[in-house]
Amino acid sequence: MEPSGLPPLLFESSRPGRASSVIAPCESGETPIESLIPAEFLADALPPLPEIDELSVVRHYVRLSQLNFAIDKNFYPLGSCTMKYNPKRNERIASLPGFAQVHPQQDAETIQGLLQILFELQNDLAEIAGLHAVSLQPAAGAHGELTALLVAAAHFRSLGQNRQNVLVPDSAHGTNPSSAHIAGFETVTVKSGPDGLVDLEDLKAKLDENTAVFMITNPNTAGLFDRQIGEISKMLRAKGALMYLDGANMNAILGVVRPGDMGADLMHYNPHKTFSGPHGGGGPGAGPIAVRDHLAKFLPAPIVIRRADGTYALDDDRPDSIGRVRATFGNVGVLVRAWAYIRSQGPDGLRHVSEMAVLNANYILAKLKDVYPVPMGDRCMHEFVASARAMSRETGVRAMDIAKRLLDYGYHAPTVYFPLIIAEALMIEPTETESKQTLDGFIDAMRAIAAEPAELVHSAPLTTPVDRPDEVRAAKHPVLRWQST
Ligand SMILES: Cc1ncc(COP(=O)(O)O)c(C=O)c1O
């Protein structure tokens, strides 16, 4: 270990000639592996990999995993990310060889069980959405947004309409305007009112026959349910525009209200937030989309279908489809976890998930709002946004300082400075999987921090292996690759 508490890189621990394990040479008579590989694919020299023994590698990664913060270690109230506990049972199911080791190009007749699961998942997601058809192909929430907007573009092309605008509220996640731009639309921002909901007057002023889609997140990123949604749906329909519901916050409304019933024509799911998929780390994700019946023919191909004889197949014969957005049929491991989660919860269980997520968030809000004011709404859905604005004016302690100090108390920080419509935002999302004891511990920590001397909070974190990195420099000059000196 370095004095900083950080282990050296594997490259730095490398010593010439050290090896992980010795593999016995081939028995005489066996074909040496090199002779099976065409010469042009054989490297002249070994790549510059660290030379290191197996035990050191194991220790290295175990140590790193212990330094890291994880939901399996402690409370992770990172707003907008739904860091719920992912049941280990789902991991076991997803790693069964029949799911984890099939080849994507395998004949459909040999993967009937997997196709059945994907078919059932399509149906479950359609039912939860209150919409008609589902594509499991997109590889992330943002990719789902893009795919759905391409479906919307195909729809308007089929009507002979050249609508150019996508309307997005100023509280939206940044992926919404980005997806609209990549799909070839112009983005028009719609203001939020002082209550954090869509400003209907501003929407009315910007909505016209050139509007293709209005993208709304409901509940929105301030943790508020926009109860004007019925009115908004009517306004859109009158102009022939489609409603896209960003379903990243479905964890708040499962089994309570359905996007289709709110008037949505298209939506995406974030299975890593709602249905216990693994989060981030750059790994494969999924962002299934659901659409209303008249848009179904444009969905990416293939779709999993059940034939009349009860067997399952991949339907590629979809002439109006926008085409594939992903190789084969999506990131199956994530989808299997989503299926396992939905099936193990059942309809009542899913509703209970959302009820508890909302209850937990409201409990923290009620216990903290006298110290950390919540500018928009006295009640919230699955998350809320407190503001450290008054505190920063009085004591100089900012949202980032509070976030860093929480690490010393053993909690992951909330999301800070998002959404942009709330100054000094601290966005807190506890999820349904936390106990009252955990919530109380977090509330005590937040209240204790508010009473601490500003200099102490400014200097946090004091107990982590890395103190405060220069975040601006890290963002502007990322060093992503090790290089020998
Ligand atoms: C409201 C909202 N929309 C879209 C996304 C994008 O999802 P993904 O990160 O899977 O691309 C997120 C991500 O957290 C989100 O919170």
The ligand as a Gaussian input file, in Angstrom:
#p B3LYP/6-31G(d) Opt

LIG

0 1
 C      -34.726000      11.133000     -16.168000
 C      -33.681000      10.343000     -16.901000
 N      -33.791000      10.168000     -18.223000
 C      -32.886000       9.468000     -18.920000
 C      -31.804000       8.883000     -18.303000
 C      -30.793000       8.164000     -19.160000
 O      -30.679000       6.817000     -18.873000
 P      -29.316000       6.006000     -19.132000
 O      -28.340000       6.485000     -18.105000
 O      -29.683000       4.566000     -18.981000
 O      -28.852000       6.324000     -20.523000
 C      -31.646000       9.011000     -16.919000
 C      -30.499000       8.387000     -16.230000
 O      -30.403000       8.286000     -15.057000
 C      -32.604000       9.762000     -16.195000
 O      -32.524000       9.932000     -14.874000

